[in-house]
Amino acid sequence: AVLPKICLLLSMLRCAQPKYAPLKSQAFNQKLNRLVAAARTPSKSSSTSRMASTSSGQQGRSILWFRKGLRLHDNPALRDACTGSAAVFPIFIIDPYFLQKSNNKVGVNRYQFLLESLSDLNSSLTSLGSQLLVLRGTPEEVIPRVLRDWSIKKLCYEIDTEPYAKARDARVDDMAREAGVEVKKHWSHTLYDTDMLVRENKGKAPLTMQAFEKLVDRVGHPLTALPAPTARLPPVDVSLPGIKDAEVGVPTWQEMGFKEAPTAIFKGGETEALKRLEHYMKDTKWVASFEKPSTDPSAFTEPSTTALSPYLKFGCLSARFFHQRLLDVYRLHPKHSQPPMSLRGQLLWREFFYTLGSHTPNFDRIAGNPICRQITWDTNPALLKAWRDGATGYPWIDAAMTQLREWGWMHHLARHSVACFLTRGDLYLSWESGKEVFEELLLDADYFINAANWMWLSASAFFAQYFRVYSPVVFGKKYDKEGAYIRKFLPVLKDMPAKYIYEPWTAPKEVQQRANCIIGRDYPAPIVDHAVASKECIARMGAAYKATNTGGSAGKASPAKAASSGDAGTSASAGAPSSSKKTTGKRAASADQGGKRQKTLEESMTKKGASKKEAGK
């Protein structure tokens, strides 16, 4: 009864007239948010009584529909499903939309991560007297059937803002309401209700990170994460139709039709997510001083970042709980790092892309995307395959792509390198093609984040310094002069001397023979000459920028510049880029190392990494 009044007060004060400006400070917003969180979070005794299935006031049955949010902690849909219910049916639906044979390919590593997460979730539910029911079919087929067969009165789930999910949920909601079933939806995959953030920003999603940071500063910190239940949950009635162990168990990757075994080193599930979180939170000085551009993309024995992104993607770890733990550390270390480069900054990047992406049409493609520069990229299946397979002839690029294929993960600066190489740096192929490869192979492939990063790194949106090109030779040496990372993921080069490890084609024939690696036979020669290709790509990008600027206001300033000048952001309009062609398929015969400007840029990228705004995400 108190919560709606507090929310109303909060809304009124945030929209207050200027004379009430002191009430709209960040500190005041934080206090109000804590008050709201306290109203939302029951005491331990209250939680126990609400979760218990023997409460005298309980009526009917409810379904808790898991999609993302594969966890018990900070799960408001779980609490809602248990409140007032005599029986709760936790379900997950194996949706054919996400199977390998569909157009939306998912690789075996990510699917295995999902299956492990489901098994862990089932174990957690079983420990509380419940179980996860894994059903097969499209949600539009499955949900109406179980609503009818199980006499369900309430359907609860976590809000998903991806386009496919929004359309799916709208259809399911209509079916449920037609059947007389109450539908309860909750925000818990993101830090905030992203629709609320847009309303607070006068109905428009911020187009720059700077504008987004100012917005969340005004709104205040997210609500406190809900604790995981400790009492027994309302039971699953196993006597009902369609509930048998053989029908509702978690399948194997073989049963899902995959032929190759998973090879990722990261295991899925809430248990593993919380274990990894605790491991890093113990080192409070590391957490407080974390700056992402300073981390090492070549580290593989122990990744130089938290590698928690897959757990956030599947909702095994609550972003709000992660944020809450970070604030606890920051209180111990007042002189901590700041967004956008801090660990909290990484969560804000995620939130920024979710907010902007969910309010931008066609966010995952070029056509019809109002924030994406309309560049006509080349199409070359052979070059794309070489890049995807880690066979470009550039060991730094190929090692990163091999790590992606084997582990389902790579460091963000490695992602920067391979994305730049595919698009504006060397091959001039579409970022959409790279996005599709990442969607299939990455454990943490996230609809909004993946698309945003590819637009950023191809200089199609957010980032306009297209001439800042990552060298596929020089950049990796900054972190790993001996080439240990390359030797790990490209064992064919394990005996190549460090002098030649990043450019093995320059090794004399006798050195290649001693290393048991003949270039062109055991390892490919470079598919392009970077010195030549990068200059041609830069020239073509310049022409494309000029064309789009002529056609409209696109690209007049990068987001960072736009924000500093008071501009709300950039928009893209169509324009015909240069039709000049570049030589591909063979390494040019010349030993040209590029012009003075290009050499200076590559040295800058090596000494400083990417620009802070680019590398901070």
C-alpha positions, 0 to 999 in steps of 0.5 A: 500500500505504501509503495504506490504512494512513494512512487507517486511522490518520487515522480512528482518531485522529479518533475517538480518546478524549478523552485523545488530544484534542491529536491531534485539533487542526486543525493535526494534521488538516492534517498528516495530510491532507497526508500522505495527499495526498502518498501519493495524488499521484505524482511526475512520473516516476511519473505519466508511467509510470502514464499511458503506454500501453506499461507491461508490466503493463497489461491490459484496457480501461477507460471513463472516464465524464465527467458533471461533472468536465469537466477533466484536472486533479484528476481521480482517475477519469482516473488510475484509468482509465489505471492498468493499462489498455491502452486507455482510452475517455473518454466523455460521454453526451448524456442526454435527461433534460437536453434542452430538450424534457424536463421538466428544461429547460436553456436554450441558454446553459447547454447551449452552455456544456456543449458548449464545455466538451466541445470543450475537453475533447476538445482537451485529450485529443487533445493527449495522444493520446486523444479524447472520445467523445460518445455519444447515449442514456440511460446505462442504454442506452449503458453496457451496449452499449459495455461489451459491444462494447468488451470493457471491464474497468473503469468509472471515474467521478466521484461525483455526489450529486444524486438523479437521478444517484444513481439512475442510477449505481446502475442502471448499477453493477448492469449493469456488475457483472452484466457482470463489469466493475469499477466505480471511483468517486471524490470530486472534485466537492466539497472533501470526501467529503460522506458522510465529513463526515456520519459525522464529524458523528455521522451528521447533516448540519450545519444551519447554516453555523456548525456546518459551519465547525466541522466542517471545522475539525475535519476539516482542509483538503481533500486536495491536488488532483492535477496534470493528466497530461502524458504520453500517455494509453492510446489509444482503439481507433477500430476498434471498433463505434460509434466514428466521427467522425460518431457521437462528435463534439461536437454543435452547439446547433442539432443539439440542437434549440435555435432561438434562438442562445446569447448568454452572454458566458462561454465554457465549458471547463477552459482558460477556467476556469484562465485566469480563475482565474489572472487573479484569483489574480494580484491577491493583495491583492484575493483576500485582502481579498475580502468578497462583501457588499462587491461591486457587483451593478451591475458589468457591464463587469467583474463584481465577483466571480470569476464562476467558479461556472459552471466549478465547476458543470460541474467545469471547475475543481476546487473543491479546486484553487481552495481550494488556490490560495486557501490559497497566497494566504492564506499571503502575507497572514495578515490575510485575510478569513474565511468566510463572506464570503471567497472560501474562504467561498464554497467552504464555502457550496457544500460546506455546501449539497452536504452538507446537500442530499445528505442531505435528502429532497426538498431541491429542493421544499416537499412532503416537505422536512423543513427547508423551512417549509410555506408555501402560496404564491399561483399567478399565471401572469401575474405569474410570466411578467412576472417571468421576462420582465423586465416587472415595471415595476421597472427594477432587477428587470427589468434583472437578469432580462434579464441572466440571460436574455442572459448566463446569470448575474447577481451574487448580490445581484441574485439576492437582489433578484429572488428576494425580489421574487418570493416574500416581498417583492412577488408572494408566488409560490412559490420553486419557480417561481423555482428552475425559471426559474433552473434553465433560464437560469443557467449555474451552476444547481446542484441543491443550491445553487439550491434552498438559495438559493431556500429562504433568500431566500424565508425558507423555511429557513436565514433567518427575518428575512422582514421584511427586504425588498429594495426594488426601487427603493432597493436598486440606487441604493446601487451605481448612482445613474446607472442605467448597469446599467439602461441596459445591459440595458433600452435602452428606458430609456437616455435616461431621466434618472437622477432617474427611472431607478429609478421611470420611472412617476413621470416627467412625461409630457413627460420620458417623451416626451423619453426616447422611453419612454412608461410603459405603452406602451414600458415596462410600469407596475409590476405591483404597488405595492411599498409596498402589496404588501410590507406585505401579504407581510410580514403573510402571512409573519408569519401563516405563521410563526405557523401553523408555529410553532404546529404544531411547532418550525419557525422558532423561530430563524434558523440563525444564532441557532440556532447561537449558542444551541447549537441544531443547527438548525431543522425545518419542520412543516406549518401553514396560512398566512393566506389574505388576498389582496393586490392584484396586476396594477395599481399602487395609486393611492395614493402610500403609501410604507409604514409607519415600520417598513417604511421603516426596514427598506428604508433599512437594506437600502440602507445595509448591504445584506443581513445579513452572514450572508445576503449572505456566501453 
